[in-house]
Amino acid sequence: MQYFVTVGLSLLCSFSAAGRVEAIPGQTLDEAVVWIRANSTLRPVRSERLLVRKSDTPAQRFTFWASPLQVGRASPGATGGVIRTEEISFFDMQNGVSRDRLQESLRVIYGPTIYQDYTQAKRIYTYPAAQTNDAINRRGSLTSALQGEVREGDQYAYWLEIAQQPNGFPYVGKITVFLKDDLSKLEAELRKRSS
């Protein structure tokens, strides 16, 4: 898992006869598979296509997942044959999962253009809200352990979420890149979950 933590990770770009192939939302499933397989950071094994899993120990896991489904809860309907959602997630009981680690993973896997879109994106929704955090903690709800935010960039939307143990140790986190068309759906689901 050390290669996912270090800052100096390199990203191998994949090229085809038609030009650069990027596995970003809006691309076809086949383009995503080509990019994932050629990605030196993801390093998929032969059988991995849209889901890449790495684990050094049972206490440390990394997952990259590209999906034609909408972000958030599964919903019926046609997917259009394109990637709608991509998620980078970490489970790390040894080192923890910080916001900086998730953001650095985004930069390393997607490169500077997508990373800049993320950093300049407008915050749409942040949770838990400060005024409701105490009430949630008193109820002992699972949502009290979740901190997250949803952002809208010029190109894509982004969802960052970190789960903490009761002692505040952040042991799991994810950062998701998804189509902006699905932003209102996710925001409504998160607001409903928090109420």
C-alpha positions as protocol buffer text, in pm:
chain_id: "A"
residue {
  index: 1
  type: MET
  ca { x: 0 y: 0 z: 0 }
}
residue {
  index: 2
  type: GLN
  ca { x: 303 y: 225 z: 34 }
}
residue {
  index: 3
  type: TYR
  ca { x: 295 y: 309 z: -337 }
}
residue {
  index: 4
  type: PHE
  ca { x: -49 y: 467 z: -290 }
}
residue {
  index: 5
  type: VAL
  ca { x: 72 y: 686 z: -4 }
}
residue {
  index: 6
  type: THR
  ca { x: 382 y: 842 z: -155 }
}
residue {
  index: 7
  type: VAL
  ca { x: 353 y: 1175 z: -330 }
}
residue {
  index: 8
  type: GLY
  ca { x: 589 y: 1091 z: -614 }
}
residue {
  index: 9
  type: LEU
  ca { x: 363 y: 844 z: -790 }
}
residue {
  index: 10
  type: SER
  ca { x: 362 y: 863 z: -1165 }
}
residue {
  index: 11
  type: LEU
  ca { x: 69 y: 821 z: -1395 }
}
residue {
  index: 12
  type: LEU
  ca { x: 118 y: 639 z: -1721 }
}
residue {
  index: 13
  type: CYS
  ca { x: -100 y: 782 z: -1996 }
}
residue {
  index: 14
  type: SER
  ca { x: -251 y: 540 z: -2241 }
}
residue {
  index: 15
  type: PHE
  ca { x: -259 y: 613 z: -2611 }
}
residue {
  index: 16
  type: SER
  ca { x: -453 y: 446 z: -2889 }
}
residue {
  index: 17
  type: ALA
  ca { x: -465 y: 503 z: -3261 }
}
residue {
  index: 18
  type: ALA
  ca { x: -744 y: 754 z: -3203 }
}
residue {
  index: 19
  type: GLY
  ca { x: -546 y: 948 z: -2941 }
}
residue {
  index: 20
  type: ARG
  ca { x: -542 y: 966 z: -2566 }
}
residue {
  index: 21
  type: VAL
  ca { x: -788 y: 745 z: -2382 }
}
residue {
  index: 22
  type: GLU
  ca { x: -905 y: 865 z: -2042 }
}
residue {
  index: 23
  type: ALA
  ca { x: -1123 y: 665 z: -1808 }
}
residue {
  index: 24
  type: ILE
  ca { x: -1328 y: 957 z: -1689 }
}
residue {
  index: 25
  type: PRO
  ca { x: -1704 y: 975 z: -1662 }
}
residue {
  index: 26
  type: GLY
  ca { x: -1861 y: 1007 z: -2003 }
}
residue {
  index: 27
  type: GLN
  ca { x: -1621 y: 766 z: -2174 }
}
residue {
  index: 28
  type: THR
  ca { x: -1728 y: 421 z: -2294 }
}
residue {
  index: 29
  type: LEU
  ca { x: -1681 y: 109 z: -2087 }
}
residue {
  index: 30
  type: ASP
  ca { x: -1423 y: -23 z: -2335 }
}
residue {
  index: 31
  type: GLU
  ca { x: -1220 y: 300 z: -2312 }
}
residue {
  index: 32
  type: ALA
  ca { x: -1228 y: 275 z: -1934 }
}
residue {
  index: 33
  type: VAL
  ca { x: -1100 y: -84 z: -1940 }
}
residue {
  index: 34
  type: VAL
  ca { x: -810 y: 12 z: -2172 }
}
residue {
  index: 35
  type: TRP
  ca { x: -712 y: 306 z: -1951 }
}
residue {
  index: 36
  type: ILE
  ca { x: -736 y: 107 z: -1626 }
}
residue {
  index: 37
  type: ARG
  ca { x: -523 y: -175 z: -1765 }
}
residue {
  index: 38
  type: ALA
  ca { x: -254 y: 68 z: -1887 }
}
residue {
  index: 39
  type: ASN
  ca { x: -250 y: 275 z: -1567 }
}
residue {
  index: 40
  type: SER
  ca { x: 77 y: 227 z: -1378 }
}
residue {
  index: 41
  type: THR
  ca { x: -76 y: 361 z: -1057 }
}
residue {
  index: 42
  type: LEU
  ca { x: -375 y: 127 z: -1059 }
}
residue {
  index: 43
  type: ARG
  ca { x: -175 y: -178 z: -1175 }
}
residue {
  index: 44
  type: PRO
  ca { x: -470 y: -411 z: -1232 }
}
residue {
  index: 45
  type: VAL
  ca { x: -421 y: -786 z: -1251 }
}
residue {
  index: 46
  type: ARG
  ca { x: -519 y: -961 z: -1571 }
}
residue {
  index: 47
  type: SER
  ca { x: -876 y: -1040 z: -1463 }
}
residue {
  index: 48
  type: GLU
  ca { x: -958 y: -687 z: -1338 }
}
residue {
  index: 49
  type: ARG
  ca { x: -1159 y: -469 z: -1572 }
}
residue {
  index: 50
  type: LEU
  ca { x: -1364 y: -192 z: -1408 }
}
residue {
  index: 51
  type: LEU
  ca { x: -1281 y: -287 z: -1049 }
}
residue {
  index: 52
  type: VAL
  ca { x: -923 y: -285 z: -914 }
}
residue {
  index: 53
  type: ARG
  ca { x: -845 y: -404 z: -563 }
}
residue {
  index: 54
  type: LYS
  ca { x: -514 y: -389 z: -375 }
}
residue {
  index: 55
  type: SER
  ca { x: -444 y: -513 z: -26 }
}
residue {
  index: 56
  type: ASP
  ca { x: -113 y: -534 z: 159 }
}
residue {
  index: 57
  type: THR
  ca { x: -273 y: -656 z: 482 }
}
residue {
  index: 58
  type: PRO
  ca { x: -629 y: -715 z: 605 }
}
residue {
  index: 59
  type: ALA
  ca { x: -605 y: -373 z: 770 }
}
residue {
  index: 60
  type: GLN
  ca { x: -516 y: -189 z: 446 }
}
residue {
  index: 61
  type: ARG
  ca { x: -715 y: -194 z: 123 }
}
residue {
  index: 62
  type: PHE
  ca { x: -740 y: 23 z: -189 }
}
residue {
  index: 63
  type: THR
  ca { x: -1020 y: 6 z: -447 }
}
residue {
  index: 64
  type: PHE
  ca { x: -1077 y: 184 z: -777 }
}
residue {
  index: 65
  type: TRP
  ca { x: -1418 y: 130 z: -933 }
}
residue {
  index: 66
  type: ALA
  ca { x: -1560 y: 261 z: -1262 }
}
residue {
  index: 67
  type: SER
  ca { x: -1932 y: 215 z: -1316 }
}
residue {
  index: 68
  type: PRO
  ca { x: -2204 y: 296 z: -1568 }
}
residue {
  index: 69
  type: LEU
  ca { x: -2445 y: 345 z: -1274 }
}
residue {
  index: 70
  type: GLN
  ca { x: -2539 y: 681 z: -1128 }
}
residue {
  index: 71
  type: VAL
  ca { x: -2360 y: 794 z: -814 }
}
residue {
  index: 72
  type: GLY
  ca { x: -2529 y: 717 z: -482 }
}
residue {
  index: 73
  type: ARG
  ca { x: -2812 y: 471 z: -444 }
}
residue {
  index: 74
  type: ALA
  ca { x: -2876 y: 234 z: -730 }
}
residue {
  index: 75
  type: SER
  ca { x: -3161 y: 342 z: -952 }
}
residue {
  index: 76
  type: PRO
  ca { x: -3334 y: 179 z: -1247 }
}
residue {
  index: 77
  type: GLY
  ca { x: -3295 y: 302 z: -1599 }
}
residue {
  index: 78
  type: ALA
  ca { x: -3063 y: 293 z: -1897 }
}
residue {
  index: 79
  type: THR
  ca { x: -2698 y: 375 z: -1838 }
}
residue {
  index: 80
  type: GLY
  ca { x: -2621 y: 477 z: -2195 }
}
residue {
  index: 81
  type: GLY
  ca { x: -2317 y: 250 z: -2214 }
}
residue {
  index: 82
  type: VAL
  ca { x: -2085 y: 510 z: -2062 }
}
residue {
  index: 83
  type: ILE
  ca { x: -1904 y: 544 z: -1732 }
}
residue {
  index: 84
  type: ARG
  ca { x: -2106 y: 769 z: -1501 }
}
residue {
  index: 85
  type: THR
  ca { x: -1919 y: 721 z: -1173 }
}
residue {
  index: 86
  type: GLU
  ca { x: -1561 y: 644 z: -1067 }
}
residue {
  index: 87
  type: GLU
  ca { x: -1463 y: 591 z: -707 }
}
residue {
  index: 88
  type: ILE
  ca { x: -1126 y: 576 z: -531 }
}
residue {
  index: 89
  type: SER
  ca { x: -1153 y: 430 z: -180 }
}
residue {
  index: 90
  type: PHE
  ca { x: -917 y: 341 z: 102 }
}
residue {
  index: 91
  type: PHE
  ca { x: -959 y: 133 z: 415 }
}
residue {
  index: 92
  type: ASP
  ca { x: -657 y: 177 z: 642 }
}
residue {
  index: 93
  type: MET
  ca { x: -664 y: 89 z: 1010 }
}
residue {
  index: 94
  type: GLN
  ca { x: -288 y: 152 z: 1041 }
}
residue {
  index: 95
  type: ASN
  ca { x: -231 y: 497 z: 890 }
}
residue {
  index: 96
  type: GLY
  ca { x: -583 y: 632 z: 863 }
}
residue {
  index: 97
  type: VAL
  ca { x: -743 y: 799 z: 562 }
}
residue {
  index: 98
  type: SER
  ca { x: -712 y: 1176 z: 543 }
}
residue {
  index: 99
  type: ARG
  ca { x: -867 y: 1431 z: 311 }
}
residue {
  index: 100
  type: ASP
  ca { x: -516 y: 1508 z: 179 }
}
residue {
  index: 101
  type: ARG
  ca { x: -457 y: 1141 z: 97 }
}
residue {
  index: 102
  type: LEU
  ca { x: -782 y: 1118 z: -99 }
}
residue {
  index: 103
  type: GLN
  ca { x: -712 y: 1442 z: -286 }
}
residue {
  index: 104
  type: GLU
  ca { x: -356 y: 1330 z: -370 }
}
residue {
  index: 105
  type: SER
  ca { x: -493 y: 1002 z: -505 }
}
residue {
  index: 106
  type: LEU
  ca { x: -726 y: 1199 z: -731 }
}
residue {
  index: 107
  type: ARG
  ca { x: -432 y: 1405 z: -861 }
}
residue {
  index: 108
  type: VAL
  ca { x: -210 y: 1102 z: -921 }
}
residue {
  index: 109
  type: ILE
  ca { x: -472 y: 888 z: -1093 }
}
residue {
  index: 110
  type: TYR
  ca { x: -640 y: 1158 z: -1306 }
}
residue {
  index: 111
  type: GLY
  ca { x: -364 y: 1414 z: -1357 }
}
residue {
  index: 112
  type: PRO
  ca { x: -350 y: 1793 z: -1317 }
}
residue {
  index: 113
  type: THR
  ca { x: -650 y: 1892 z: -1529 }
}
residue {
  index: 114
  type: ILE
  ca { x: -908 y: 1694 z: -1330 }
}
residue {
  index: 115
  type: TYR
  ca { x: -732 y: 1778 z: -1003 }
}
residue {
  index: 116
  type: GLN
  ca { x: -752 y: 2149 z: -1083 }
}
residue {
  index: 117
  type: ASP
  ca { x: -1120 y: 2113 z: -1172 }
}
residue {
  index: 118
  type: TYR
  ca { x: -1170 y: 1954 z: -829 }
}
residue {
  index: 119
  type: THR
  ca { x: -973 y: 2215 z: -632 }
}
residue {
  index: 120
  type: GLN
  ca { x: -1159 y: 2501 z: -803 }
}
residue {
  index: 121
  type: ALA
  ca { x: -1499 y: 2334 z: -776 }
}
residue {
  index: 122
  type: LYS
  ca { x: -1781 y: 2500 z: -585 }
}
residue {
  index: 123
  type: ARG
  ca { x: -1888 y: 2330 z: -261 }
}
residue {
  index: 124
  type: ILE
  ca { x: -2253 y: 2233 z: -301 }
}
residue {
  index: 125
  type: TYR
  ca { x: -2315 y: 2037 z: 18 }
}
residue {
  index: 126
  type: THR
  ca { x: -2109 y: 1962 z: 331 }
}
residue {
  index: 127
  type: TYR
  ca { x: -2205 y: 1726 z: 614 }
}
residue {
  index: 128
  type: PRO
  ca { x: -2260 y: 1696 z: 896 }
}
residue {
  index: 129
  type: ALA
  ca { x: -2370 y: 2055 z: 937 }
}
residue {
  index: 130
  type: ALA
  ca { x: -2221 y: 2215 z: 1249 }
}
residue {
  index: 131
  type: GLN
  ca { x: -2562 y: 2285 z: 1404 }
}
residue {
  index: 132
  type: THR
  ca { x: -2682 y: 1926 z: 1363 }
}
residue {
  index: 133
  type: ASN
  ca { x: -2359 y: 1748 z: 1459 }
}
residue {
  index: 134
  type: ASP
  ca { x: -2433 y: 1754 z: 1834 }
}
residue {
  index: 135
  type: ALA
  ca { x: -2787 y: 1624 z: 1782 }
}
residue {
  index: 136
  type: ILE
  ca { x: -2663 y: 1344 z: 1558 }
}
residue {
  index: 137
  type: ASN
  ca { x: -2395 y: 1246 z: 1809 }
}
residue {
  index: 138
  type: ARG
  ca { x: -2653 y: 1231 z: 2089 }
}
residue {
  index: 139
  type: ARG
  ca { x: -2866 y: 992 z: 1884 }
}
residue {
  index: 140
  type: GLY
  ca { x: -2560 y: 769 z: 1826 }
}
residue {
  index: 141
  type: SER
  ca { x: -2634 y: 762 z: 1454 }
}
residue {
  index: 142
  type: LEU
  ca { x: -2396 y: 615 z: 1198 }
}
residue {
  index: 143
  type: THR
  ca { x: -2410 y: 948 z: 1015 }
}
residue {
  index: 144
  type: SER
  ca { x: -2226 y: 1109 z: 1306 }
}
residue {
  index: 145
  type: ALA
  ca { x: -1920 y: 912 z: 1198 }
}
residue {
  index: 146
  type: LEU
  ca { x: -1940 y: 1041 z: 839 }
}
residue {
  index: 147
  type: GLN
  ca { x: -1791 y: 1365 z: 715 }
}
residue {
  index: 148
  type: GLY
  ca { x: -1818 y: 1464 z: 355 }
}
residue {
  index: 149
  type: GLU
  ca { x: -1872 y: 1717 z: 86 }
}
residue {
  index: 150
  type: VAL
  ca { x: -2004 y: 1739 z: -266 }
}
residue {
  index: 151
  type: ARG
  ca { x: -1847 y: 1977 z: -518 }
}
residue {
  index: 152
  type: GLU
  ca { x: -1941 y: 2093 z: -867 }
}
residue {
  index: 153
  type: GLY
  ca { x: -1655 y: 2168 z: -1104 }
}
residue {
  index: 154
  type: ASP
  ca { x: -1660 y: 2293 z: -1460 }
}
residue {
  index: 155
  type: GLN
  ca { x: -1613 y: 1942 z: -1598 }
}
residue {
  index: 156
  type: TYR
  ca { x: -1731 y: 1698 z: -1329 }
}
residue {
  index: 157
  type: ALA
  ca { x: -1886 y: 1668 z: -986 }
}
residue {
  index: 158
  type: TYR
  ca { x: -1698 y: 1525 z: -688 }
}
residue {
  index: 159
  type: TRP
  ca { x: -1796 y: 1353 z: -365 }
}
residue {
  index: 160
  type: LEU
  ca { x: -1548 y: 1310 z: -81 }
}
residue {
  index: 161
  type: GLU
  ca { x: -1648 y: 1113 z: 228 }
}
residue {
  index: 162
  type: ILE
  ca { x: -1453 y: 994 z: 534 }
}
residue {
  index: 163
  type: ALA
  ca { x: -1578 y: 764 z: 811 }
}
residue {
  index: 164
  type: GLN
  ca { x: -1434 y: 786 z: 1160 }
}
residue {
  index: 165
  type: GLN
  ca { x: -1431 y: 558 z: 1461 }
}
residue {
  index: 166
  type: PRO
  ca { x: -1591 y: 692 z: 1781 }
}
residue {
  index: 167
  type: ASN
  ca { x: -1243 y: 808 z: 1892 }
}
residue {
  index: 168
  type: GLY
  ca { x: -1214 y: 1023 z: 1578 }
}
residue {
  index: 169
  type: PHE
  ca { x: -968 y: 799 z: 1388 }
}
residue {
  index: 170
  type: PRO
  ca { x: -1051 y: 819 z: 1012 }
}
residue {
  index: 171
  type: TYR
  ca { x: -1025 y: 458 z: 895 }
}
residue {
  index: 172
  type: VAL
  ca { x: -1210 y: 463 z: 561 }
}
residue {
  index: 173
  type: GLY
  ca { x: -1261 y: 722 z: 288 }
}
residue {
  index: 174
  type: LYS
  ca { x: -1354 y: 768 z: -72 }
}
residue {
  index: 175
  type: ILE
  ca { x: -1343 y: 1031 z: -342 }
}
residue {
  index: 176
  type: THR
  ca { x: -1581 y: 993 z: -634 }
}
residue {
  index: 177
  type: VAL
  ca { x: -1576 y: 1161 z: -975 }
}
residue {
  index: 178
  type: PHE
  ca { x: -1913 y: 1160 z: -1149 }
}
residue {
  index: 179
  type: LEU
  ca { x: -2123 y: 1322 z: -1420 }
}
residue {
  index: 180
  type: LYS
  ca { x: -2270 y: 1659 z: -1326 }
}
residue {
  index: 181
  type: ASP
  ca { x: -2610 y: 1539 z: -1450 }
}
residue {
  index: 182
  type: ASP
  ca { x: -2627 y: 1320 z: -1138 }
}
residue {
  index: 183
  type: LEU
  ca { x: -2542 y: 1596 z: -889 }
}
residue {
  index: 184
  type: SER
  ca { x: -2898 y: 1680 z: -781 }
}
residue {
  index: 185
  type: LYS
  ca { x: -2976 y: 1310 z: -727 }
}
residue {
  index: 186
  type: LEU
  ca { x: -2679 y: 1263 z: -492 }
}
residue {
  index: 187
  type: GLU
  ca { x: -2739 y: 1586 z: -304 }
}
residue {
  index: 188
  type: ALA
  ca { x: -3104 y: 1492 z: -240 }
}
residue {
  index: 189
  type: GLU
  ca { x: -3001 y: 1147 z: -114 }
}
residue {
  index: 190
  type: LEU
  ca { x: -2739 y: 1291 z: 123 }
}
residue {
  index: 191
  type: ARG
  ca { x: -2975 y: 1556 z: 259 }
}
residue {
  index: 192
  type: LYS
  ca { x: -3240 y: 1288 z: 322 }
}
residue {
  index: 193
  type: ARG
  ca { x: -2984 y: 1066 z: 495 }
}
residue {
  index: 194
  type: SER
  ca { x: -2882 y: 1353 z: 726 }
}
residue {
  index: 195
  type: SER
  ca { x: -3236 y: 1446 z: 828 }
}
